[in-house]
Structures are given as C-alpha cells and as structure tokens.
Amino acid sequence: MSLLDELRYPSTRLSKFLILGSLLLIFILLVAGGTAGVLLYRILAPTSTTTDLTPDSLLGRPTVVQFTVPGVGEREGWFFPGLRGAPVIILCHGYKSQRGDVLTLATPLQENQFNVFVFDFGGHGKSSGSTTLGPRETREVLAAIAAMGQRKDVDGNRIGLWGANVGGYAALAAAEADRRVRAIAVESVYDEPMVFLRTEVEHSGAGSMPIIYPLLRFFFQMEQLPYRGGGTLSSRLSSLAMVPKLFIALRENPALAEATLQLFNAAPAPREQWVMPKASYLAMSNEEKRAYENYVVTFFLRNLPPLTKGRQ
C-alpha cells in the first residue's frame, strides 16, 4: 500500500493516531495564530482618546501647522508661540494618548517663553493609521523637527523634545539622528519596540501563553521588516554625548521603569534621571502633574534657555 493510500485510508492504529495528532496540531496552530493576529492588531491599532478642542478654543493663540511625513502622508499640529527666536519644544504624546493630553505641559513651557509644538501620531487622536511602537513615529518626529526648523519665528537650530513611552522612543531616536535637538526629556522609554510590545501583551494577560506570544512576536517582527537596520537606541546613544538628557522612570510600570534606567545607565553625560511613583503622566493627581511639569520646565530652562547670552 502506498503512503498516499495509507494517509487516505489508515489501516493501523499508529497511522490513525498520527493523522489525528497532525490534524489537532494544525487546529491548535490555526487557533493560536488567529488569536495572536487579533491581539497584535489590537495593540497596533489602539483605541485612543480624541478631543473636540480646536485652536480657536485654546489659550496661548495656537495656529495650525501642516507638515508632510515622507512615505507616510500629511500630519497636522498646533504651534503655540513663545518668545520670537526662542527654541521650540516638540511634545510627543504616548501610546493610546493624543496631543490634547499634553496641553497641560505645553502651557507652562509657553509661559516660560518657549515655543511649543504638538501633534498626533498615526493611529492616535485625529491621525489615521496604526502604530509601529516607535520606528514610524520616529519619522514623524523628524518631519516635525524639519517643519519647525524652517520657521522664521523660532530658533530652528535649538530644538527640545519631550516624549512618553512610544513618543519617548521616537523622540530619543530622532534626537540621535538630528543634531538640531539640543535637549531631550523622555519618560518610560525602551531600547527597542519588542520591549513595549511585551508589556502590552502582559497587560492583556496573554504573556504566559506558551504558543500565542511566540507567534505574536513573529508576526510583529514581520511587521517591523521595513524599519529594520537602525539598531537599538542604546547602540546609538554616543551621538548624544553633548546633548542634555532627562530620563523619567515611573515605578508603577516596573518593566518600563527598568528599561528607562537601563538607557540612562548606557547614556553618555550630560544626563540625569528622575523616578516617580505613578505609571503615567495621565494617571497623576493635579499636584503630581504640577511637580512633573515644574521639573520638566526647569530642565529645559536650564539646558535650553529661551534667551541666550547674545540676546539678553
């Protein structure tokens, strides 16, 4: 009897067992693959908050700025004017957040004469698409830097960046690539997107599933293929040897707090770290937010003053 006939009409108990086992394995892989695919989609296409705020309804006289992200498309941001010719601080919101959530940080920066720019990453707020957990967001930050660098009312060669988790990764990666960034503050940042993916999988409860996570990791690696080749953030930190850096770790998210402190330890001077008890800026009380904002504003005032000696 041929092998094909044996598979079609199994005549022995062993053959039947092997066929049933193979069918069961295929079924398990299909279910696990489908589950991993759905979970990855939910992570990369998150439900983020939106806002009905418009520039006309905001204090600080913001204006709408359109800019193009190469290979991605158009983005819209709000520019809050500070002192003419002063640096601009670009605020990079976090995962499942949007530009409206960081306006409370934009206000004290503007009050201290900084120009401020905020925008929505892809898949967040009013920007369509999905997230890559950092690589494509880096391109968006670089495009925002280029747009701000062309303005005549700011010092385009003295740009500051602030970012949280995904925004922090993008801000740090952009700072490594563009020398116009002269100071950077990052919160809950990580060395590579897989680290943040793991934290989101853990939050979903699927991190302990022996089959689903390896499949999800594989699918994510395929998703990241267009952005491979840049290396980890830590491998490029030497390019920031002269740039003041603030690393903010939030204790209530131990995995990201550890990742942040690892990057701090790998970073060249000048550098500083600050550890807070909360898990995110949005989770802080009003008093904690004020302390956070004061710390960040003071960092930029000290390292990127709106008035340089030549202009005072």
Steps between C-alpha positions, in 0.01 A plus 500: 500500500636844407556779752221704340256214534605449861430867573164486327394167645708435813515130575694499824440655840832686479408656166165614636669646807756691294235642269276609786800649680602694189148633452483603865837678473387686189179602676692625805740700282211654305319602818820630662601685183158660472505602866852644466399689186195654666699597809776659290240694301347635821843610622602667173159657436412618851189685602639836603327803640394783274426862570255754366741782581588740222771767491232768529379352830846485659701753694846585376400606146596174327503472122455193280813370328490242222808290434584198286651177628693334214346167409213550743297806406372823649489586866348797680636662813438799724773760544491704821714814457741604771782751480588575140831335414489272805534120477199281427409202718326216313277291728460136393198341669494139612323182398118522500530874555476809278618860478219634716630296793831688510361853485542534877874459442496734200353784708783544755760461226335779300466713813877471537547642147553171315331438170310169518380257232263206548356250251332158485696190406350261246218293645446751781273798545392633162782336303394189310702182466668285761805502725833323456591560867783731402670466160243680283432743782869593481444609141207712614713673764779561247244652263371724780858608575549585133177701494597696811853552369363687200309756706634854526348568843691229689863403545497205262841383615400470866217250534386313809306174512280341765338161456325222692539126426440471122547877470810472718650234275429711192639814664823331610549335160438832324746678730763242409442577132463881498759731656253786527366329813684665790309359800271203549278366778351152470264305724456121512725451199630165374791375291301327224130466409489133602541610863185712486313229310579258782358740761175534303473123458550460875226755566264300276563183702641309202865523603499160670345313206777275364393500135327835447783733606768341275259523205409859585870585527563344158211693342629823654850435365349464153313827554828670594697383195475838317665670799780254574863603481495793738612303803397557859488842665786408733727421206472861380505688831858614442365753248340684794824552691456879507120506534341538848270204565233444765374144556175477700412158646153431640503229768145370446613357165802294611591363155517843337661654809779244476535556124524876558768466766698262278507765228599761757792284610608450138471869408803730494507820704338744540213294635266490797226273626182555698286224650130554572246263657226516237459292182432788260461876481125461439463294820650770722306722735494873431770556763720229350448642153611844617815350654564309179445808282723716720779243481480474120475878450797556731702243306439685172557844654834383633617323185321684219431855626267712284739794536862430412778729620524666162134601510465613860 
